Amino acid sequence: MSDIKIEVNCATGEVTEVPLTAEEIQQRELDAIAAATAQAEREAVEAAAADAKASAQAKLSALGLSAEEIAALTK
């Protein structure tokens, strides 16, 4: 990413490139870390749900249910 921001004056249409301040750069880095953490958490929750579903389907199969019956229960 570049260390500039683009400001647009809507009244005049003037476009200006302005260097980011140290605080803005730091905030951008913190935001990127927070976004990566949130994505990792979402992926972990999705993986846990998929594992739980597979485990439940295996248990139903062990009880003698057919694949069609299991599919009907999990809709």
C-alpha positions in Angstrom: 0.0 0.0 0.0 1.1 3.5 -0.6 1.4 6.0 2.1 -0.8 8.6 0.5 -4.5 9.3 0.7 -6.6 10.9 -2.0 -8.9 13.8 -1.1 -11.6 14.9 -3.4 -13.3 18.3 -3.1 -16.8 17.5 -4.3 -17.7 21.1 -4.9 -14.8 21.8 -7.2 -13.9 18.3 -8.3 -10.3 18.9 -7.3 -8.3 15.8 -6.5 -5.4 16.0 -4.1 -2.9 13.4 -3.0 -1.9 13.9 0.7 0.8 11.9 2.6 -0.6 9.9 5.5 0.4 11.0 9.0 2.2 8.6 11.3 -1.0 8.1 13.2 -2.9 7.2 10.1 -0.3 4.7 9.0 -0.3 3.1 12.5 -4.2 3.0 12.4 -4.1 1.4 9.0 -1.7 -1.3 10.3 -3.9 -1.9 13.4 -7.0 -2.2 11.1 -5.2 -4.7 8.9 -4.3 -6.8 12.0 -7.8 -6.7 13.3 -9.2 -7.7 9.9 -6.8 -10.7 9.6 -7.7 -11.8 13.2 -11.4 -11.5 12.5 -11.0 -13.6 9.2 -9.0 -16.3 11.1 -11.8 -16.4 13.8 -14.5 -16.8 11.1 -12.6 -19.5 9.4 -12.0 -21.4 12.7 -15.8 -21.2 13.5 -16.6 -22.5 10.0 -14.1 -25.3 10.3 -15.5 -26.3 13.8 -19.0 -26.3 12.4 -18.0 -28.5 9.4 -16.2 -30.9 11.8 -19.3 -31.1 14.1 -21.5 -31.8 11.1 -19.2 -34.5 9.8 -19.1 -36.1 13.3 -22.9 -36.0 13.6 -23.3 -37.6 10.1 -20.8 -40.3 11.0 -22.7 -41.0 14.3 -26.1 -41.2 12.4 -24.5 -43.5 9.8 -23.2 -45.7 12.7 -26.8 -46.0 14.0 -27.8 -47.4 10.6 -29.3 -44.4 8.8 -28.8 -44.3 5.1 -27.2 -41.3 3.3 -30.6 -40.2 2.1 -32.0 -40.3 5.6 -29.1 -38.3 7.0 -29.5 -35.8 4.2 -33.2 -35.4 5.0 -32.4 -34.7 8.7 -29.7 -32.2 8.0 -31.6 -29.9 5.6 
